[in-house]
């Protein structure tokens, strides 16, 4: 493996490890903070409904509160494991830092092959796979996306991987939502066109 190929491979592995760390921290944050936020929000809505009992969307708000309360209950099932997510996240950050160090070592080297560095890379990735927790909470991936691209120093990975806004920085779930919205708009427009043509060319009372 030549120098450029190894640099790109290290950056790719660094992305995987660092994003994995952010996903663990996202799971920890959701477990730690979201149930309290939902409880506070529910309390405020309850006070609002007492103040405005004739509010038009009161039933809808109550329904949404029930949905969020159910989600909050599922989050509490992870409560006993939240310390593990925080601990593992820190360990993955350490592995990422070692990958960054390895990247700088290869980048500054004038060698033509790198057997020791490749072995070190494989060892770090083995540690990553042995350490990471595969089970993550709902929405952790999306939160991790914002943590990774919004809060992190990722310039060295960007130099090799050339992150783009739409392909990399926008979570894939938003791609899916956008395509659904586009499909709905197209269907509505087509339905309106068909209805207009039907009204125009159908005799009155036909």
Secondary structure in CASP SS format (residue, H / E / C, confidence):
PFRMAT SS
TARGET T0000
AUTHOR 0000-0000-0000
METHOD secondary structure of the structure
MODEL  1
X C 1.00
X C 1.00
X H 1.00
X H 1.00
X H 1.00
X H 1.00
X H 1.00
X H 1.00
X H 1.00
X H 1.00
X H 1.00
X H 1.00
X H 1.00
X H 1.00
X H 1.00
X H 1.00
X H 1.00
X H 1.00
X H 1.00
X H 1.00
X H 1.00
X H 1.00
X H 1.00
X H 1.00
X H 1.00
X H 1.00
X H 1.00
X H 1.00
X H 1.00
X H 1.00
X H 1.00
X H 1.00
X H 1.00
X H 1.00
X H 1.00
X H 1.00
X H 1.00
X H 1.00
X H 1.00
X H 1.00
X H 1.00
X H 1.00
X H 1.00
X H 1.00
X H 1.00
X H 1.00
X H 1.00
X H 1.00
X H 1.00
X H 1.00
X H 1.00
X C 1.00
X C 1.00
X C 1.00
X C 1.00
X C 1.00
X C 1.00
X H 1.00
X H 1.00
X H 1.00
X H 1.00
X H 1.00
X H 1.00
X H 1.00
X H 1.00
X H 1.00
X H 1.00
X H 1.00
X H 1.00
X H 1.00
X H 1.00
X H 1.00
X H 1.00
X H 1.00
X H 1.00
X H 1.00
X C 1.00
X C 1.00
X H 1.00
X H 1.00
X H 1.00
X H 1.00
X H 1.00
X H 1.00
X H 1.00
X H 1.00
X H 1.00
X H 1.00
X H 1.00
X H 1.00
X H 1.00
X H 1.00
X H 1.00
X H 1.00
X H 1.00
X H 1.00
X H 1.00
X H 1.00
X H 1.00
X H 1.00
X H 1.00
X H 1.00
X H 1.00
X H 1.00
X H 1.00
X H 1.00
X H 1.00
X C 1.00
X C 1.00
X C 1.00
X C 1.00
X C 1.00
X C 1.00
X C 1.00
X H 1.00
X H 1.00
X H 1.00
X H 1.00
X H 1.00
X H 1.00
X H 1.00
X H 1.00
X H 1.00
X H 1.00
X H 1.00
X H 1.00
X H 1.00
X H 1.00
X H 1.00
X H 1.00
X H 1.00
X C 1.00
X C 1.00
X C 1.00
X C 1.00
X C 1.00
X C 1.00
X C 1.00
X C 1.00
X H 1.00
X H 1.00
X H 1.00
X H 1.00
X H 1.00
X H 1.00
X H 1.00
X H 1.00
X H 1.00
X H 1.00
X H 1.00
X H 1.00
X C 1.00
X C 1.00
X C 1.00
X H 1.00
X H 1.00
X H 1.00
X H 1.00
X H 1.00
X H 1.00
X H 1.00
X C 1.00
X C 1.00
X C 1.00
X H 1.00
X H 1.00
X H 1.00
X H 1.00
X H 1.00
X C 1.00
X C 1.00
X H 1.00
X H 1.00
X H 1.00
X H 1.00
X H 1.00
X H 1.00
X H 1.00
X H 1.00
X H 1.00
X H 1.00
X H 1.00
X H 1.00
X H 1.00
X H 1.00
X H 1.00
X H 1.00
X H 1.00
X H 1.00
X H 1.00
X H 1.00
X H 1.00
X H 1.00
X H 1.00
X H 1.00
X H 1.00
X H 1.00
X H 1.00
X H 1.00
X H 1.00
X H 1.00
X C 1.00
X C 1.00
X C 1.00
X C 1.00
X C 1.00
END
